[in-house]
């Protein structure tokens, strides 16, 4: 989409204004024409949060100019941006991030292949990257589906039913209240994890303590109801954080039944392997992750695993039940062992372990040994390359089409 600017002015007015006064007017009109264009927005570290936070949805193409797949997608992405603007207006923004010039943004979203397409709902990244058809029409359909109401409206308490995933239930006086509008934004952010329901007015009056709007969570696989603590429901960010912490546990147990679904989330696994009779270590692990690592939830899945049932991954790490408990991270290409389980609760150690995976440091150190802090030590040169243990869990991933180029394939 392009806009041509034509300035028609009487000769007397041009002489009166002069070239110095005309120049700012022309520049302003040019800026307005650029802003009117709906071509994909170029996100930077400076404008990303403000632009993404102002929309219900942000669809982002993380690309690299030198990547041929990125080049193939570029005109399709620009076309899609035009169509999204025409059809969805201000509710969605389609943008792009040059991962070379905006390396901090790429690192923030743990981008390791190009192009990667990520959806953000009210500023919160969806768990799964977009892996569907890459055409303008498909992108528009995807965003239209995402904008569908994420809340199921119920007419009475009898409609509340248990689900395999958790439920978030809101009881409100009115659908026009500021509390419900905040609840609606929260629902869009947590829709991958929870079923969100809402009831209004008199049928739910007895569930609104003191006549006040309320929010409760029924935890996954449980009848237990947890009430929102004394937080302002209109504080959407706190409502989202509380819901995510409460609806679905931050630390989950991996089993043979749920392993494929977990791999589909395409986030590395940080796994505590333990003996089945050891209940204390998993409890301490869960408590520490909840307390110290909540902000890492978008980049890694925190899991516990029965080390007897999952003996196969342990064998790839040259470990057996006698070595339990232990912690490893699986990148879906390789597995890496955390140095010392005794340092699990040492502030910063697990956080650094996760950061070293995302930066590639774990991969480099497995090949060439520990990275020396002093240049003199590094001058001795790397040791003979070795191969880290292959990922076991990648074999559980559903097959997918190849649309991207991985960094370590260069």
Secondary structure, 3 states (H helix, E strand, C coil): CCCCCCCCCCHHHHHHHHHHHHHHHHHHHHHHHHHHCCCCEECCCCCHHHHHHCCCEEEEEEECCCCHHHHHHHHHHHHHHHHHHHHHHHHEEEEEEECCCCHHHHHHCCCCEECEEEEEECCEECCCCCCCCCCHHHHHHHHHHHCCCCEEEECCHHHCCCCCCEEEEEEECCCCCHHHHHHHHHHHHHCCCEEEEEEECHHHHHHCHHHCCEEEEECCCCCCEEECCCCCCCCHHHHHHHHHHHHCCCEEECCCCCHHHHHHCCCEEEEEEECCCCCHHHHHHHHHHHHHCHHHCCCEEEEEEECCCCHHHHHHCCCCHHHCCEEEEECCCEEEECCCHHHCCCCCHHHHHHHHHHHCHHHHHHHHCCCCCCHHHHCCCCCCCCCCCECCHHHHCCCCCCCCEEHHHC
